[in-house]
Amino acid sequence: MKNIFNWFKRRFGDSNGQGMKNVLEMIAHTQNRELLCDEVYALIDQFAEMKMRGEDPTHLIPLVQQHLDMCPDCREEYEALLEALRIDQQLQG
């Protein structure tokens, strides 16, 4: 295990071990069924619109939320979309 940890530190410049902890946490939260980024991108607009309407998209589309919790790129896209929807709502309202 120490060899893996040292490899990770060399490979990713992770001197404090936080990156390794993050990877292990992601592995621990792996589910039997997960969505790929492409699948999330196909649903992310519906997910964001539901959130803006005050609905609970996590309850209705839990796999999208699970992916957003694990994928920083998709989460960034989702947050940007939410911000755009908020701005649009302010301009219209």
VMD Tcl script that draws the C-alpha trace (Angstrom):
set ca {
  {0.00 0.00 0.00}
  {2.86 2.35 0.77}
  {4.20 1.85 -2.77}
  {0.84 2.87 -4.22}
  {0.72 5.92 -2.00}
  {4.27 6.93 -3.01}
  {3.47 6.40 -6.71}
  {0.39 8.59 -6.34}
  {2.41 11.33 -4.65}
  {5.03 11.26 -7.41}
  {2.48 11.07 -10.21}
  {0.18 13.83 -8.97}
  {2.46 15.89 -6.74}
  {0.25 15.14 -3.78}
  {2.50 15.91 -0.84}
  {-0.17 15.91 1.88}
  {-2.08 12.83 0.71}
  {-5.37 14.70 0.16}
  {-5.60 13.57 -3.46}
  {-5.24 9.95 -2.45}
  {-7.92 10.41 0.20}
  {-10.22 11.93 -2.42}
  {-9.66 9.03 -4.81}
  {-10.31 6.49 -2.08}
  {-13.48 8.33 -1.07}
  {-14.68 8.31 -4.68}
  {-13.99 4.58 -4.92}
  {-15.88 3.99 -1.68}
  {-18.94 5.78 -3.09}
  {-18.96 3.86 -6.37}
  {-22.38 2.41 -7.18}
  {-23.45 -0.55 -9.32}
  {-25.09 1.82 -11.79}
  {-23.52 5.16 -12.59}
  {-23.94 7.67 -15.37}
  {-21.16 8.70 -17.70}
  {-20.43 12.37 -18.32}
  {-22.21 12.22 -21.71}
  {-25.32 10.83 -20.06}
  {-25.24 13.56 -17.41}
  {-24.80 16.27 -20.06}
  {-27.95 14.95 -21.76}
  {-29.92 15.35 -18.50}
  {-28.25 18.32 -16.86}
  {-30.56 20.97 -18.34}
  {-33.65 19.14 -17.06}
  {-31.95 18.67 -13.68}
  {-31.13 22.40 -13.42}
  {-34.61 23.49 -14.56}
  {-36.22 21.24 -11.95}
  {-33.99 22.78 -9.30}
  {-34.98 26.29 -10.44}
  {-38.68 25.37 -10.21}
  {-38.16 24.31 -6.60}
  {-38.52 20.61 -7.33}
  {-36.18 18.01 -5.88}
  {-34.18 16.69 -8.84}
  {-32.07 14.56 -6.51}
  {-35.14 12.53 -5.63}
  {-36.32 12.22 -9.24}
  {-32.94 11.73 -10.96}
  {-30.59 10.48 -8.23}
  {-27.90 9.19 -10.58}
  {-27.30 12.71 -11.92}
  {-26.77 14.05 -8.40}
  {-24.47 11.16 -7.59}
  {-22.39 11.95 -10.67}
  {-22.31 15.68 -9.89}
  {-21.05 14.87 -6.40}
  {-18.16 12.88 -7.87}
  {-17.25 14.74 -11.09}
  {-15.85 18.26 -10.79}
  {-16.17 18.96 -14.53}
  {-19.86 18.11 -14.67}
  {-20.48 19.91 -11.38}
  {-18.85 23.05 -12.80}
  {-21.03 22.80 -15.91}
  {-24.14 22.37 -13.74}
  {-23.28 25.33 -11.53}
  {-22.66 27.52 -14.60}
  {-26.01 26.46 -16.04}
  {-27.78 27.24 -12.75}
  {-26.18 30.68 -12.68}
  {-27.27 31.35 -16.27}
  {-30.82 30.29 -15.41}
  {-30.82 32.56 -12.34}
  {-29.65 35.53 -14.41}
  {-32.28 34.79 -17.06}
  {-34.95 34.54 -14.36}
  {-33.88 37.92 -12.88}
  {-33.96 39.58 -16.31}
  {-37.44 38.25 -17.03}
  {-38.86 38.87 -13.58}
}
mol new
graphics top color blue
foreach p $ca { graphics top sphere $p radius 0.5 }
foreach p [lrange $ca 0 end-1] q [lrange $ca 1 end] { graphics top cylinder $p $q radius 0.2 }
display resetview
